[in-house]
Amino acid sequence: MNKTFSTPVYASNYIADFGIATGCALHSIDYDSDSVRFSLIGGDGTSAIVNGLTVEDISEDTVAEAIRATVAATNP
């Protein structure tokens, strides 16, 4: 399932040379461990790298912004 971010985020600090991420493709959400597997989706529609991320109290409604916030946190 694809999710769109509320605003794009610069993701090259999170995944080298990725550029701008406009959303994510969810591969799985484990609600017991709060673990999310996903790929970022770039402005040109391509995706890159499946990542694992632990987000407390994750839900389908909050996952896109939780991933966006994590990527944004890598920016200075």
C-alpha positions as CSV (number, residue, x, y, z in Angstrom):
1,M,0.0,0.0,0.0
2,N,1.4,3.4,-1.0
3,K,1.1,6.4,1.3
4,T,1.8,10.0,0.4
5,F,3.6,12.4,2.8
6,S,1.9,15.6,3.8
7,T,4.9,17.4,2.3
8,P,7.9,16.0,0.4
9,V,11.1,15.5,2.4
10,Y,14.8,15.5,1.4
11,A,15.8,11.8,1.9
12,S,19.5,11.7,0.7
13,N,20.7,11.8,4.2
14,Y,18.6,8.8,5.0
15,I,19.3,6.8,1.8
16,A,22.4,8.0,-0.1
17,D,21.6,9.9,-3.3
18,F,17.8,9.3,-3.1
19,G,16.7,12.9,-3.4
20,I,13.2,14.0,-2.5
21,A,10.8,11.5,-1.1
22,T,7.1,12.1,-1.7
23,G,5.7,9.1,0.1
24,C,6.3,5.5,1.0
25,A,5.3,2.0,0.0
26,L,4.3,-0.1,3.0
27,H,5.5,-3.7,3.0
28,S,4.4,-4.6,6.5
29,I,3.3,-3.3,9.9
30,D,3.8,-5.4,12.9
31,Y,1.4,-3.9,15.5
32,D,2.8,-6.1,18.3
33,S,6.4,-4.8,17.9
34,D,5.6,-1.5,16.2
35,S,8.0,-2.5,13.4
36,V,7.4,-1.1,9.9
37,R,9.0,-2.3,6.6
38,F,8.8,0.2,3.7
39,S,10.4,1.7,0.7
40,L,10.6,5.4,0.0
41,I,8.9,6.7,-3.1
42,G,10.6,9.5,-5.0
43,G,9.2,12.4,-6.9
44,D,9.6,10.5,-10.2
45,G,7.6,7.5,-8.8
46,T,10.6,5.2,-8.3
47,S,11.1,3.5,-5.0
48,A,14.3,2.5,-3.2
49,I,15.4,0.2,-0.4
50,V,13.2,-1.6,2.0
51,N,13.8,-0.3,5.5
52,G,12.9,-1.4,9.0
53,L,11.7,1.2,11.5
54,T,10.3,1.0,15.0
55,V,7.6,3.5,15.7
56,E,5.7,3.5,19.0
57,D,1.9,3.3,18.7
58,I,2.0,3.0,15.0
59,S,-1.3,2.8,13.0
60,E,-2.2,2.8,9.3
61,D,-3.3,6.4,9.8
62,T,0.0,7.6,11.3
63,V,2.6,5.5,9.5
64,A,3.3,7.9,6.6
65,E,4.0,10.9,8.8
66,A,6.0,8.8,11.2
67,I,8.3,7.7,8.4
68,R,8.4,11.2,7.0
69,A,9.4,12.5,10.5
70,T,12.2,9.9,10.8
71,V,13.6,10.8,7.4
72,A,13.4,14.5,8.1
73,A,15.2,14.0,11.4
74,T,18.3,13.0,9.4
75,N,18.5,16.5,7.9
76,P,20.6,19.2,9.6
